[in-house]
Amino acid sequence: MRKLLQHGLAALLVLAFATPASAQPSNRPTALFAEESELAITIEAPLGSLVRNAPRSTAPVQATLILTGAGEPQRFAISLSARGITRRTGGVCSFPPLRIDFGDTSLRGTVFRGQGKLKLVTHCRPGSNFEQNTVMEYTAYRLFNAVTPVSFRVRPVRVTYHDTDGRRSDETRFAFLIEDVDDMAHRNDRVALDVLSGVVTSSQLDPDASARFGLFEYMIGNLDWDQTQGHAGEECCHNSKLIAQTQQTRTGVISVPYDFDYSGLVNADYAVPPAGLPVQNVRQRLYRGLCRHNDALPGAIALFQSRRTEIMAAVTGESRLNEARRRSAQQYLENFFEVIDDPARVQSQLIERCRR
């Protein structure tokens, strides 16, 4: 394996550099995710009761989304519901992540055209530190966008929450929307697989994409994921989505990660490593890529090295990060590149610690 690492890096370098160009999606993103500018929206809903009931219920409520900014405000009738598991039910957040459902509302001629249901990643609690966590998680998505187009796009929004119950004061917070999985798959000439946990096995995963997935999660220090497994009897997978050429395809399946709040890069106050792993905190990296895809790891390393400038620029250029969080993120990522630039450390910290 050491010989593969030393000679494979050079041999695969050209291939790795070519990967982003050859893998460019043939379909454009929807209008909402074609740009990165921050949108200003207001959500009017019975937020008092929705937030109070969130730990026990994801039942939707009728609400209004108002798009403000240039021109006349645009109003959309939506259904709004709490979503997620840990942030909603774990007792760590006072405000849940949300799901927006446009239903049959006409969206023609608006930035939301083509949308149906959208995940809105919200603040966990009031306070600047929690808002910085949301900005950092948004940035984590942008880091993977810099590596590959086979990733979820995100759109930043500044949301004013107005409680029609009259129980909560208006508050304005940073949040972001996540591209729908079907749109992400279509953009990359694939379909999202509708399968239960464990139906797709690790042997059916695309080796290059699997190695890329594992290396990215290592880069951001995230252990809260699985490429093929999730909760028994539920849709696959844990904090990842599977896409393939067709619903029946079981070769070259690609797992695409999402949900990075438990990563060391974000370093949320409530984040802890999964039980049973030899790490003390989420800032401590542990490689969990699959051993069966170690042959593809040199190519993944070369790809990340070739995208180093873009990866670092995603942090440097994120104006919503304060300087302390920016410097912390930059140093955390620099430490990652120090590892993958050193063949001996790649051998000991990645290849020899892969997941069997």
Buried (B, 14 or more C-beta within 10 A) or exposed (E): EEEBBEEBBEEBBEBBBEBBEEBEBEEEBBBBBEEEEBBBBBBBBBBBBBBBBBEEEBEBBEBBBBBBEEEEEBEBEBBBBBBBEBBBBEEBBEBBBBBBBBEEBEBEEBBBEBBBBBBBBBBBBEEEEBBBBBBBBBBBBBBBBBBBBBBBBBBBBBBBBBBBBEEBEEBEBBBBBBBBBBBBBBBBEBBBBEBBBEBBEBEBBBBBBBBBBBBBBBBBBBBBBBBBBBEEEEBBBBBBBBBBEEEEBBEBBBBBBBBBBBBBBBBBEBBEBEEEEEBEEBBEBBBBBBBBBBBBBBBBBBBBBBBBEBBBBBBEEBEBBEEEBBEBBBEBBEEBBEBBEEBEEBBEBBBEBBBE
